[in-house]
Amino acid sequence: MQKQINDTIQFIQLFTRHYQEIGTLFPTSSYAGRAMADELARRRGQNRRILEVGSGTGAMTVEIAPQLRAGDELHLCEINSELVEVLRQRIETEPVFAGVRDQIFIHEMSVLDVKADRPFDVIISSLPFNVLPFELTQEIIAYYRRVLAPDGTFTYIEYIGGRTLKSIFTPSAEADEVQRFMGALQTEHSFRREVVFMNLPPAWIHHLRLSAPEATDAHKRHVAPREQIGWGAFRFDRDALFFVLGILGLSSLLRRRWLALLAVPVALFFRDPKREIVADDTAVLAGADGKVMAIEKMHDSRFGEGEWCRIVVFLSIFDVHVNRAPVAGKVVDRLSQGGGFAVASSAEADHNVAEFTVIETVHGRCVVAQRVGAVARRLVNRAPVDSLLAQGEKFGLMRFGSRMDIYLPADGVEPLVTVGQTVQGGITPIARWK
């Protein structure tokens, strides 16, 4: 704790001398640093090349270093000589860098002067785009486009409220241009955005792909460790917050303590137990917990002219309702179906409200249908078109009891489950690719 306080004081002192280059009064928190290193953690394999831009005193570097594997290279770019000196000292003395020091290269220069003999797989940038000149911002993003590998990811941090404060206190046409430019970049290329409240100030973490991914790129990624909150070993999906906090607030407002007890079963419904996903490119994993209702061959022209093998899983109110990708691939389409709210275990549920996610894989297409039931009236899908899903990765949620249908090419798979069998999402193989 004392070291953290000393590091913060040192950072503030440096900020007072170089505020235009640093752009923020406080160092990046460990929470934000881990969020920014998340896409590196997801990337499989070795010999990865990482570029961290605006390394400062190493607040993010200490979160990246534990992710390094044999053959990886971490290139740190920092233009300020005082910050570089602090960074060098940390790398030479702190235990977190032991064993990887010879894999770290410091570039004391503008990022535009960093020579890239090979593409970078991951770029992590803490540059304060909101305060940079518009022309420089354009040049930096153009550089990132040139040096980032086709399947690479670009992550940067943006402080919440920074744009608003700048427009109020230092309005300028150039600042407006930067905001429009970065906003358009997010709209076109962002595939995930996280909010980190445990940072001063709170921040958005933007994850972008600057070129369109291929379905094969999904096989290069681990499951993203996100969307969980909770205490200790108990974890639940973030959608629970609205209900849990609402119940607790109502209990306090009405002064009825017993009402707070209702938050317990609600949190249990939204539970999201930690699971070790073992990817298997030859298999299709269950997308949800529940019981197999049907295994049938059918035609559905919405997904193609061929015959499909549909495996239907019913979720009771007691099952985990987090949904996981049964295969690794790229989301190429999303379809919505209007309809009724029949009991999910009945044949009439085929006509219930549903959300279809079409995933392109190296073996063919897989269609995942989230269907509501008689009680469930809400489907949550967090996998937009063009996003990549690792096998077993969480992509959505169904509330209060429903069912999931998985469509696979009938001539391309062999079912591995039987009607009545209980399955676990991301764990149980339900079919094998031929």
Buried (B, 14 or more C-beta within 10 A) or exposed (E): EEEEEEBBEBBEEBBEEBEEBBBBEBBBBBBBBBBBBBBBBBBEEEEBBBBBBBBBBBBBBBBBBEBBEEEBBBBBBBBBEBBBEBBBEBBEEBEBBEEBEEBBEBBBEBBEEBEEEEBBBBBBBBBBBBBBEBEBBBBBBEBBEEBBBEBBBBBBBBBBEBBEEBBEEEEEEEBBBBBEBBEEBBEEBBBBEBEBEEBBEBBBBBBBBBEEBBBBBBBBBBBBEBBBBBEEEBBBBBBBEEBBEEBBEBBEEEEEEEBBEBBEEBBEBBBBEEBEBEBBEEBBBBBBBBBBBBBBEEEBEEBBEEEBBBBBBBBBBEBBBBBBBBBBBBBBBEEEBEBEBBBBBBEEBBBBBBBBBBBBBBBBBBBBBBBBBBEBEEBBBBBEEEBBBBBBBBBBBBBBBBBBBBBBBBEBBEBBBEEEBEBBBBBBBBBBBE
